[in-house]
Amino acid sequence: MKQASSHISDRMPSLNNQLKQEVELYQTAIDDLQAIFDNSYDVLYVADGKGKTLRVSSACQVLWGEEPEDLIGKSVYELEEKGIFQPSATRIALEQGKKVHIIQRTKEGRTLMVVSTPIRDSEDNITRVVNASRDMTESHKLEEELNEMKMLIDGYRNQLSRPGTNSQDKLIYRSRSMNDIISILPRLGTVDSTVLITGDSGVGKEVVANYIHENSPGDDNPFIKINCASIPEALLESELFGYEQGAFTGAGKKGKAGLFELANEGTLFLDEIGDMPLQLQGKLLRVLQEGEFMRIGGQKPIHVKVRIIAATNQNLEEKIKENLFRRDLFYRLNVIPIDIPPLRDRKEDIFPLIQHFLEGFSSKFNMKKVLSQDVINLLEEYSWPGNVRELKNIVERIVVISNSQEINLETIPSYIKDSFVKQKKSPLIFHEDRGSNGSESIIPLKEAVMQTESHFIQRAARQCSNLTQMAQLLGVNQSTVSRKMQKYGLLDKE
Ligand SMILES: Nc1ncnc2c1ncn2[C@@H]1O[C@H](COP(=O)(O)OP(=O)(O)OP(=O)(O)O)[C@@H](O)[C@H]1O
């Protein structure tokens, strides 16, 4: 025994040396591992089989806003509850007993992709969970921006395919009243003042709105239209202002940009503004005044620069009296009022419109159609309660149903012909005056001749664009037309 102990003591110096070397080796390995731990591209986080934090990279400060010493020793369950990270990858890996990939949000507002791997001992117990967390905040933001762009594109596509847009329609007019209106429109394109277009249904309010946009310098900026009467109130709000994710049951996962966002830097055409619900009128007024609004369920205001063109066929003053339209919104919209007269008050437009639609439908249906003079006279004298829309529909109808190349009176719907019978007036001659007792008044023949001349010259003037055409139509020479126009005060005074 004595011999043996002396033998060990003989070897002590060399054993000490060996141990020292091994300790140094371990120390170097630990230092290397620590360096890898701290400098790995992913932030590493190690917990034990109960979820207690054992070790964490020094970069944890950036991701979770905590120093390593504040985390080490703490349970991941406790940290998750405090919202340091949500959800805990370690907890999920322990629950599922296998490697998991999750997206984690941190209290610092970061988005992490975490791969959590459980390590098992020889008896298959989980002794460690190693998490590698990668900061995805930037790429997540990019993804959100991409989604936003996709939504914008969807919105634009939606608008482009939305039925009822008629930006292809040319604006046709010859009357003085329309000429006065149209002449100011190009100037409106250069300013961003709000325009309110009023007029009966079908007079061409939307065509005028298109014209303003197309004749403005920013005509390639968005021009978005919405009909406030055709969409239920709840839907109208989300269409106009958009919503955040989860704002209401059925709201899309990613939220949605509204038309105000889509129309940014461009024009939003609010058709049938008179039908906008009161609650939304307030929200619209705020956008007009402050240039900002919030999406439904949103917290942060969104700034937009949108030019508003609104249109209505209702009497907004009346609606204000009935407390159905906000007076302050009316004033804010009515900066540039445009009132389009009904077609019956601008008969000079009827013939060029007929010609325009006749050409359009003839070429659309691949037919060559002309109207008889009787038909033209009748259509010119009709009162067009549905205005240009009705005229367009009638022209389409008679082009389609007439068998012959020349469209004659038989093809005209009877309600148009009957309207003259009811009024006891002939579309082919001037209106008959009635005396105070209701009987037809007799006027001197000379005056009757003058009235007839004046009437037919006016009618020819509506159909023709120059004196030569008028002379041809009336079967006289140009100087006669000119002289008679002067006589009846029908020449432009300008
Ligand atoms: N001056 C015009 N020139 C050519 N087409 C016109 C003109 N005015 C109206 N139209 C046509 O008549 C139809 C009705 O016009 P529009 O939709 O602009 O009327 P609106 O006043 O906006 O009607 P509503 O009040 O019912 O919305 C459209 O097909 C349009 O293209």
The ligand as a MOL file (V3000), in Angstrom:
LIG
                    3D

  0  0  0     0  0            999 V3000
M  V30 BEGIN CTAB
M  V30 COUNTS 31 33 0 0 0
M  V30 BEGIN ATOM
M  V30 1 N -73.3660 65.1840 -73.4680 0
M  V30 2 C -73.2880 63.8550 -73.6140 0
M  V30 3 N -72.6140 63.3330 -74.6460 0
M  V30 4 C -72.5650 62.0010 -74.8400 0
M  V30 5 N -73.1710 61.1050 -74.0370 0
M  V30 6 C -73.8470 61.5720 -72.9850 0
M  V30 7 C -73.9320 62.9700 -72.7160 0
M  V30 8 N -74.6710 63.1400 -71.6070 0
M  V30 9 C -75.0200 61.9200 -71.1910 0
M  V30 10 N -74.5290 60.9670 -72.0030 0
M  V30 11 C -74.7500 59.5130 -71.8940 0
M  V30 12 O -76.0010 59.3310 -71.2560 0
M  V30 13 C -75.9250 58.3210 -70.2650 0
M  V30 14 C -76.2530 58.9220 -68.9020 0
M  V30 15 O -75.2150 59.8440 -68.5470 0
M  V30 16 P -74.6450 59.9630 -67.0630 0
M  V30 17 O -74.5270 58.6190 -66.4480 0
M  V30 18 O -73.4470 60.8040 -67.1100 0
M  V30 19 O -75.8480 60.7240 -66.3900 0
M  V30 20 P -76.0130 61.1610 -64.8750 0
M  V30 21 O -76.5390 62.5450 -64.8910 0
M  V30 22 O -74.7470 60.9210 -64.1310 0
M  V30 23 O -77.1510 60.1740 -64.4180 0
M  V30 24 P -77.5400 59.6970 -62.9280 0
M  V30 25 O -77.9910 60.9170 -62.1620 0
M  V30 26 O -78.6990 58.7670 -63.1540 0
M  V30 27 O -76.3400 59.0480 -62.3520 0
M  V30 28 C -74.5400 57.7560 -70.3410 0
M  V30 29 O -74.5450 56.6240 -71.1600 0
M  V30 30 C -73.7340 58.8540 -70.9860 0
M  V30 31 O -72.6950 58.3150 -71.7000 0
M  V30 END ATOM
M  V30 BEGIN BOND
M  V30 1 1 1 2
M  V30 2 1 2 3
M  V30 3 2 2 7
M  V30 4 2 3 4
M  V30 5 1 4 5
M  V30 6 2 5 6
M  V30 7 1 6 7
M  V30 8 1 6 10
M  V30 9 1 7 8
M  V30 10 2 8 9
M  V30 11 1 9 10
M  V30 12 1 10 11
M  V30 13 1 11 12
M  V30 14 1 11 30
M  V30 15 1 12 13
M  V30 16 1 13 14
M  V30 17 1 13 28
M  V30 18 1 14 15
M  V30 19 1 15 16
M  V30 20 2 16 17
M  V30 21 1 16 18
M  V30 22 1 16 19
M  V30 23 1 19 20
M  V30 24 2 20 21
M  V30 25 1 20 22
M  V30 26 1 20 23
M  V30 27 1 23 24
M  V30 28 2 24 25
M  V30 29 1 24 26
M  V30 30 1 24 27
M  V30 31 1 28 29
M  V30 32 1 28 30
M  V30 33 1 30 31
M  V30 END BOND
M  V30 END CTAB
M  END
